[in-house]
Structure formats: C-alpha cells, structure tokens
Amino acid sequence: MIKEEILELLKHSEKDSVFSFIAAYAAEDMRFYEKIKAVLLPGDDEEAECDMDYYRECADDCFDFESHYSGRRRYDYYDFREAAYEAAAALDKMINDATFLTKQGKYANGAAMAMAVAEVIPRNAEEVDDSDGELSDAFDSAIELLCNIVNNKDASASVKKEIYNWSKKEAFEPVYSDYCFDEIKTVYKLCCELLGDADEVLADIDKQINEAKSEYHKCKAVLWKIRFMQSKNMNVENVIRKHLDLNDVRKIKFQQLLNAKEYDKALRIAEQGIEIAKQQYPGCVSDWQKAIFDIYLAKEDTANLLPMAENLFLNAGWGNRREEYYNALKTYTPPANWPDTMERLLKAAEKSSFDNFSAHIMQENKLWPRLFAYCKQGGIHAIEKYEADLKPYFEKEMLEIYRDYVEKKALITDSHAYNEVARILKRMRTFTGGNEIVNQLLYKYRVGYKRRKNMIEALKRV
C-alpha cells in the first residue's frame, strides 16, 4: 500500500523537486547514499563486460532522423547542419555519462560508451553536415576519454585490453581516414606503447609501411615505428638508414648528426636532401637550405654562411627566420662591408610589398627619410606604427596623409569607417596645426552628414 502511494506521489511530482530531495537526503544519510549508488550504477567493474551492442545502438539512435529529430525537415529537404548539431548534442550526453561512470570507477561501461560513440560517428558522417565541427569535437572527446582510461592506474587490465583490441580493429578501418577522424590512431598507439607486445606491434607497423597507399601514410607509419622503438629503448639506426628517402626521416638523421657536431656528415645529409626534395618534395628545398645554414652557423664558416644568409633573408618570406638571418649577417659581415650588405637588403625590400622587419632595420639604423618613404608604401597603419620616430622630421607631410585618409574614409557609410575617421581625427589633434584642421573637418562633416546618426555619434569622441 505504501509503495503504491509513493509511486502515485512521484507520478504527480515535479522532477526537479524529487532530484533535490534525493540529493539532500543522500548528503545527510550515508546508508541511503550507498543504496542509491548500488541501485543506479552498474555492477563490479572487474566483472563487467563492455556491452558494445547496446551502447552502439544508443549511439546509432542519435542519428535516427525520423524518431528523434521531428523538426529536421525544412521546406521538403533535410537541414543537414542542424542534424549535426542535434546528433552531437545527444552524443555529448553519452560522453558526459561515460565520464561520470569512469569517475565512479565504472571503467568498463564508460569505455564501452566512448568506444561506441567513436565507432558510430564516422560511419554516419555522410548523413549530416558537420561544417562547424560539432561531431568532430564529440569524437575527440570520446578518444580523449579512452586514452584517460588506458592511462588510469585504477582501471582494470581487462578493460584496457578491451580498448586495445577494439582500437587495433578500428584504427585502420578506411572510414576513419576517409572522413578525417584519424585521431582513432591516438588511442591505438597509446595502447601499443603501454599494453602491446613489442614484436606484435612492430609487425603491425611493418604491415602498414608495406601496404601504405601513399608516401604520406608510409612516412607517418615509419615515424611511428621510430618513436615506438625509442620508447622501448630499441636501436632505431637501421630503420632510419633504410628510410632516408623520406623527408621527415632524413630530418631526424640530420638533427642527430648536428647534435653530435658531426657537421660534414650532416652537410652531406642536407645536400642529398635538397636533391631528393627537388624530385619529390619541392616545398621542402628551402627547409634543407635552412638546415645547411644551421651547419655553417654552428661551424662559423663565414665564407659560406654570409652568401647563404643573404639569399635566405631575401627569399624567406615575412617573419620566416628573417631576423635570425639578419643577425647572422650583421654579426659576421666585416664592418667595412656592412653598409653595402644592408643597402642590398633594403633595396630588395623596397621593390616588394611592405614588411615590418625591413622597416625595423631602417628604424634601427635611423634612416628616417627612407623609413618614411617605405611606410607610405605600407599605408596608414605603417605610418601610425612609426609615427613617434617620423613625426619630428615629417610632421607636416604626415598630417596631410592623415587628412587625405580621413576624407576618403568619410565617404564610406559604415560604422567601421566612422570609427576610423574619429580615431585618426583624434590623432591629428596632437600635430602642430592639427586642431585647426580637425575643427574644420568636424564642422564639414556635422553639416554635410547630419543625417548619418552613427557618424555624428562617433565624432563626439574627437
């Protein structure tokens, strides 16, 4: 009778009120708390099995268009992006539940849920538009949870073995790489390092190397083999030597020789790297040129260092080690030759688009007329950046440049342009004669553009 009354009472109670009561009562009564845990949580984790079929079905249901997402249809077509959001939200709840279970020590069920989520997402990738990466985030969360379980010393060996066996089967299924879910290999590699038999793992990697469908995949497999062997304190020299035709493997050998100060051998490796790159990896030629620069710098071989540093400086692109090449030139160029070297660097800079480092060189050497001309090439923001240095010499010219800029911006009808007008006008007030010009322009704009409310509002800040 009492049981029936309680059931009837619960049926007509608000869920939040029931939850609050249970939480408060459990906090006060430890026996009630333990009873709740025993009823609601899965059984002993050591004895539990990963019920993959059940959790796989739950994850699949997240992509059940008809039964779960009745609002999916929009004007007789499916909103595939909205589908991705809804599926990701449901899968995120599964991951949150799995995370909760692992915190309670229920690693088997938590792992099963995470594996199911990771397994189902790529197999449903074609059903949705995941342009915003919601499903990718859910997939990454599942993989991260599995890695955490494998790393957790409290998780049982049997649970970790389940994850290992699953990841070994799944990691090389084409569906993962086809839809850019390659993070699956992260958990597999972790399992190999912590749980796998070395000979068995190396045999698997060799199979991947031999069956690789591209140089890229072959290189990734070889690099993994090297890292795995190093983690097991195994000698990797034969592997490196065998695969020196792969650019990233050659880089490893080069760094070994450079660290050992075997410069002549390192130079040969780099020079051969250039020849291989010309045929197979054109974009990597400059990397090997930079590697040769590092050798010359380490040896202080100025005869070879200076022409290479100048060539790399002129062709390195913005910010790509240019400061390092410049400093090498400045350090090792004889003082008598430095003005000619700097002139070549600056002439080349002036023929191309503006870059801050070339402007910095002019600033460093107090080449004010040259810097002003170069900043005019770079536009208003370049002039602003070096205003403090240039203002004592070119105040009148700079004021005119700012005025021209403001007049052009004032013709544009958008909030960004209005804010730019106000910002530069405020800056102009700091110049000799600037107040008079600014006041003239303010009057002109307030009268001529009085209907532009946003502009008038912006001008109040001047």
SULVENPE-V445030 format. One record per residue. PSI is psi as a letter, one per 20 degrees, with the letter a starting at -180 (none if undefined). D_FIRST is the distance of its C-alpha to the first C-alpha in Angstrom with 1 decimal. Layout:
# SULVENPE-V445030
{{PSI & D_FIRST} {PSI & D_FIRST}}
This chain:
# SULVENPE-V445030
{{g & 0.0} {g & 3.8} {g & 5.4} {h & 5.2} {g & 6.3} {g & 8.8} {g & 10.0} {h & 10.7} {g & 12.3} {h & 14.4} {h & 15.5} {j & 17.1} {q & 18.5} {p & 22.1} {g & 22.6} {h & 25.2} {g & 23.1} {g & 20.4} {g & 23.4} {g & 25.0} {g & 22.0} {g & 21.6} {g & 25.4} {g & 25.7} {g & 23.0} {h & 24.5} {h & 27.9} {h & 27.0} {o & 24.9} {h & 26.8} {g & 24.1} {g & 21.7} {g & 24.8} {h & 25.6} {g & 22.1} {g & 22.3} {g & 25.7} {h & 24.8} {g & 22.2} {h & 24.2} {q & 27.7} {r & 29.5} {a & 30.3} {p & 33.4} {h & 36.3} {h & 38.8} {i & 37.0} {q & 35.9} {q & 38.0} {o & 39.0} {m & 37.1} {h & 39.8} {g & 39.0} {g & 35.6} {h & 37.0} {h & 40.2} {g & 38.1} {g & 36.3} {g & 39.7} {h & 41.2} {h & 38.5} {i & 39.9} {j & 42.9} {n & 41.1} {g & 43.1} {g & 41.4} {h & 37.7} {h & 37.6} {m & 40.5} {h & 40.6} {j & 43.0} {h & 45.6} {p & 48.0} {o & 50.7} {l & 53.3} {k & 53.0} {q & 53.2} {p & 50.9} {n & 50.9} {h & 51.3} {g & 51.5} {h & 48.2} {g & 46.7} {g & 47.9} {g & 46.2} {g & 42.8} {g & 43.0} {h & 44.1} {g & 41.2} {g & 38.7} {h & 40.6} {h & 40.8} {h & 37.1} {g & 37.1} {h & 39.8} {g & 37.9} {g & 34.9} {g & 37.3} {g & 38.9} {g & 35.6} {g & 34.8} {h & 38.3} {h & 37.9} {j & 34.9} {j & 37.1} {m & 35.7} {h & 39.2} {g & 38.7} {h & 36.2} {g & 38.1} {g & 41.4} {g & 40.0} {g & 38.9} {g & 42.3} {g & 44.2} {g & 42.4} {g & 43.2} {h & 46.8} {h & 47.2} {h & 45.9} {g & 47.7} {h & 51.3} {i & 50.4} {j & 49.2} {h & 52.0} {i & 53.8} {i & 50.8} {r & 51.0} {o & 53.6} {l & 53.0} {h & 56.0} {i & 54.3} {j & 53.1} {g & 49.4} {h & 48.7} {h & 51.4} {g & 49.7} {g & 46.4} {g & 48.4} {h & 50.1} {h & 46.9} {g & 45.6} {g & 48.9} {g & 48.9} {g & 45.4} {g & 46.6} {h & 49.7} {h & 47.7} {g & 45.7} {h & 48.9} {i & 50.4} {p & 47.4} {i & 48.1} {i & 44.4} {q & 43.7} {q & 44.1} {h & 47.2} {h & 45.2} {g & 43.8} {h & 47.3} {h & 48.7} {g & 46.3} {g & 47.6} {g & 51.2} {g & 50.9} {g & 49.3} {h & 51.9} {h & 54.7} {g & 53.7} {h & 53.0} {h & 55.7} {j & 58.5} {p & 56.8} {h & 59.1} {h & 56.2} {g & 55.9} {h & 59.5} {h & 59.8} {k & 57.4} {l & 58.4} {l & 55.4} {i & 57.7} {i & 55.5} {h & 53.8} {i & 56.8} {g & 56.0} {h & 53.1} {g & 55.1} {h & 58.0} {g & 55.9} {g & 54.4} {g & 57.9} {h & 59.2} {h & 56.3} {h & 55.2} {q & 57.8} {p & 60.6} {g & 63.8} {g & 65.8} {g & 63.0} {g & 62.5} {h & 66.3} {g & 66.5} {g & 63.9} {g & 65.8} {h & 69.1} {g & 67.6} {h & 66.6} {g & 70.1} {h & 71.8} {j & 69.5} {p & 69.5} {i & 70.0} {r & 71.9} {h & 73.8} {g & 71.0} {h & 68.4} {g & 70.9} {g & 71.6} {h & 67.9} {g & 67.5} {g & 70.6} {h & 69.6} {g & 66.2} {g & 68.0} {g & 70.2} {g & 67.4} {g & 65.4} {h & 68.5} {h & 69.2} {h & 65.6} {j & 66.4} {k & 69.8} {q & 71.6} {p & 75.0} {j & 74.9} {g & 78.7} {h & 79.1} {g & 76.2} {g & 77.7} {h & 81.2} {h & 80.1} {k & 78.5} {i & 80.9} {i & 81.3} {p & 77.9} {g & 78.4} {h & 75.4} {g & 76.3} {h & 79.9} {h & 78.7} {g & 77.0} {g & 80.3} {g & 82.2} {h & 80.0} {g & 80.4} {h & 84.2} {g & 84.3} {h & 82.2} {i & 84.6} {k & 87.6} {m & 89.0} {h & 90.2} {g & 92.6} {g & 90.0} {h & 87.5} {g & 90.1} {g & 90.7} {g & 86.9} {g & 86.8} {g & 89.9} {h & 88.7} {h & 85.4} {g & 87.3} {g & 89.0} {g & 85.7} {h & 84.0} {h & 86.8} {h & 86.0} {h & 82.3} {m & 80.8} {h & 83.1} {i & 80.7} {i & 80.9} {g & 84.7} {h & 84.5} {g & 81.9} {h & 84.5} {g & 87.2} {h & 85.1} {g & 84.6} {h & 88.4} {g & 88.7} {h & 86.4} {g & 88.9} {h & 91.9} {g & 90.2} {h & 89.3} {i & 92.9} {l & 94.4} {n & 96.5} {h & 97.8} {h & 100.1} {h & 97.2} {g & 94.5} {g & 96.2} {h & 96.8} {g & 93.3} {g & 91.6} {g & 93.6} {g & 92.7} {h & 89.0} {g & 89.0} {h & 90.5} {j & 88.2} {h & 84.9} {r & 83.3} {p & 81.6} {j & 80.2} {m & 80.4} {j & 81.9} {h & 84.8} {h & 84.9} {g & 85.2} {g & 88.1} {g & 89.8} {h & 89.5} {g & 91.1} {g & 93.9} {h & 94.4} {g & 94.4} {i & 96.7} {p & 99.0} {p & 102.4} {h & 102.7} {h & 105.8} {i & 103.9} {g & 100.7} {g & 101.9} {h & 102.8} {g & 99.4} {h & 97.5} {g & 99.6} {g & 98.6} {g & 94.9} {h & 95.1} {g & 97.2} {g & 94.7} {g & 91.8} {i & 93.7} {i & 94.1} {a & 90.4} {q & 87.4} {p & 86.6} {q & 84.7} {h & 83.8} {h & 85.3} {h & 88.7} {h & 88.5} {h & 87.6} {g & 90.7} {g & 92.9} {g & 91.2} {h & 91.6} {j & 95.3} {l & 95.8} {m & 97.0} {g & 96.2} {h & 98.2} {g & 96.8} {g & 93.2} {g & 93.5} {h & 94.8} {h & 92.0} {h & 89.3} {h & 90.7} {h & 90.1} {i & 86.5} {a & 85.8} {h & 84.5} {h & 81.8} {g & 84.4} {g & 86.7} {g & 83.9} {h & 83.0} {k & 86.6} {g & 87.5} {h & 88.1} {h & 90.8} {h & 92.4} {g & 92.4} {h & 95.5} {h & 97.6} {k & 96.3} {g & 94.7} {g & 96.5} {h & 95.7} {h & 92.0} {h & 91.7} {h & 93.1} {g & 90.7} {g & 87.8} {g & 89.2} {g & 89.6} {g & 86.0} {g & 84.6} {h & 86.7} {g & 85.4} {h & 81.7} {i & 82.1} {i & 82.7} {p & 79.2} {m & 76.4} {r & 73.3} {h & 71.6} {g & 72.5} {g & 76.2} {g & 76.0} {h & 74.5} {g & 77.3} {g & 80.0} {g & 78.6} {g & 78.4} {h & 81.9} {g & 83.4} {h & 81.9} {h & 83.5} {h & 86.8} {h & 87.0} {i & 87.7} {q & 91.0} {p & 94.4} {i & 94.8} {h & 91.2} {g & 90.2} {g & 92.8} {g & 91.7} {g & 88.0} {h & 88.7} {g & 90.7} {h & 88.0} {g & 85.3} {g & 87.3} {g & 88.0} {h & 84.3} {h & 83.1} {g & 85.5} {h & 85.5} {k & 81.8} {h & 80.5} {i & 78.0} {n & 76.3} {g & 73.7} {h & 72.3} {g & 75.8} {h & 76.8} {g & 73.7} {h & 74.5} {i & 78.1} {h & 76.9} {i & 76.2} {none & 79.9}}
